[in-house]
Amino acid sequence: MPKRTRLEQQLLEKAARFLPGASTGNTSYPDGLKFLVREGRGSHIWDVSGNEYVDWLMGSGPLILGHAHPAVTEAVIKAVEQGSTFFATNEKAVLLAETLSQAMPFAQKVRFTTSGTDACFQAMRAARAYRHRDKVLKFEGAFHGTSDYALMSVTPPAGEEFPQARPSSGGIPAAIQDLMLIAPFNDLDTTAAIIEAHHNELAAVIVEPLQRVLAPQPGFLQGLRQLTARYDIPLIFDEVVTGFRLAYGGAQEFYGVTPDLCSVGKIMGGGYPLAAVMGRSDIMSAYDQSQAASEDYINQIGTLNGNPIACAAGLATLAELRKPGVYQRLRETGGKVRQALSDTCARHGIAVQSCGEDAIFDIFFTSQPVASYRDGLAADGRMLGRLNSGLLAQGILKAWPQKFYPSLVHTQEDVAKTVAAFEQVVPTLRS
Ligand SMILES: Cc1ncc(COP(=O)(O)O)c(C=O)c1O
């Protein structure tokens, strides 16, 4: 168990005093395992007491180049020296918009936001303005940030009848529940029946093309594409996680299905507060301020929209990702850890399902296949908690409760250390 210095203990006490749940609202660790990050470099972070961790959390995805990558740091320092924000369209935002559109060529226009939450919220709003309808279909268990709409049926108990939505947060107006329809991921028949029954009320279908760590089954995204195209319902891909991770062109390139709108965030901001909604220009034209007199005009004024420092970090990150062989390397690193985790569990007679893709993955403790949120509920969540805690105690940090985020800076040594930790922890999981 990592030791805590007096300074870190004092800071943890302050965290408990001043932050709800002693947390900034990201990962919340169990008592005894709580720590405060001091710094990160490459694939490692250090807590305030100086304990070192191999980091597979990587800022929850943005840091595909690792912490404090020299090219990103240099670009940011240069940008900081040129001024931090202008509230006027800046050079770097234009260059990043061009780069994003080149990576995801269906998207002719880009509107920047400062979080993935806002990008997904904007995508739903843009679809409503285009379709002149109010309802949005999302998938059970999918996370599209923390707007009132997105927080429907993220973590519902099993058994709610589709397409009934159920809020997964306090403070959401009751009326929102009737504006969202919920479908089961990877179940095209049920989804098709809901779309057929409600197409005339639907403004959009929003999907994480890879939902949390669940890969789409063959034909699922293609089926969604056909169904939505039939009724001219905009299909929104939430690529906040998958964009520039599954491939440079995101899930749309990796799975070969093109949406009408998408949200991007995380990697494209290089670890800084930046995200964007992107899409077909006929839908995105609703953001054009010269159309302010139109009823469909979307007012999306934001103090930090397209912030030049974040855009500089994004441009530097994406330049690194255009280098040859990068995605193959990322998948190789992830594939090794993923395989080792499954193999270790199998050797110890523990049934698991390995889910996701090599660039983002995790396991479920169950002998049954996991293709949807409800399948995942049937898995042993306490065992997953013990795996996470056990690994953390060994100095291996992953996303809680689920996800390994491999990066381009994880070394063979990091992989070996992680695999050795699996060997230590997996045999203890049954207790
Ligand atoms: C798929 C997905 N969409 C949207 C979001 C929200 O992004 P942000 O945390 O930048 O608001 C997240 C955050 O993890 C996400 O995983």
Ligand as a Chemical Component Dictionary entry (heavy atoms), coordinates in Angstrom:
data_LIG
# 
_chem_comp.id                   LIG 
_chem_comp.type                 NON-POLYMER 
_chem_comp.pdbx_formal_charge   0 
_chem_comp.three_letter_code    LIG 
# 
loop_
_chem_comp_atom.comp_id 
_chem_comp_atom.atom_id 
_chem_comp_atom.alt_atom_id 
_chem_comp_atom.type_symbol 
_chem_comp_atom.charge 
_chem_comp_atom.model_Cartn_x 
_chem_comp_atom.model_Cartn_y 
_chem_comp_atom.model_Cartn_z 
_chem_comp_atom.pdbx_ordinal 
LIG C1 C1 C 0 -18.320 9.473  -24.882 1  
LIG C2 C2 C 0 -18.236 10.729 -24.064 2  
LIG N1 N1 N 0 -18.951 11.798 -24.449 3  
LIG C3 C3 C 0 -18.913 12.960 -23.772 4  
LIG C4 C4 C 0 -18.131 13.094 -22.651 5  
LIG C5 C5 C 0 -18.111 14.396 -21.914 6  
LIG O1 O1 O 0 -16.915 15.063 -22.145 7  
LIG P1 P1 P 0 -16.379 16.136 -21.072 8  
LIG O2 O2 O 0 -15.930 15.344 -19.887 9  
LIG O3 O3 O 0 -15.275 16.823 -21.808 10 
LIG O4 O4 O 0 -17.518 17.032 -20.765 11 
LIG C6 C6 C 0 -17.351 12.025 -22.215 12 
LIG C7 C7 C 0 -16.494 12.150 -21.025 13 
LIG O5 O5 O 0 -15.845 11.245 -20.597 14 
LIG C8 C8 C 0 -17.428 10.801 -22.923 15 
LIG O6 O6 O 0 -16.741 9.716  -22.507 16 
# 
loop_
_chem_comp_bond.comp_id 
_chem_comp_bond.atom_id_1 
_chem_comp_bond.atom_id_2 
_chem_comp_bond.value_order 
_chem_comp_bond.pdbx_ordinal 
LIG C1 C2 SING 1  
LIG C2 N1 SING 2  
LIG C2 C8 DOUB 3  
LIG N1 C3 DOUB 4  
LIG C3 C4 SING 5  
LIG C4 C5 SING 6  
LIG C4 C6 DOUB 7  
LIG C5 O1 SING 8  
LIG O1 P1 SING 9  
LIG P1 O2 DOUB 10 
LIG P1 O3 SING 11 
LIG P1 O4 SING 12 
LIG C6 C7 SING 13 
LIG C6 C8 SING 14 
LIG C7 O5 DOUB 15 
LIG C8 O6 SING 16 
# 
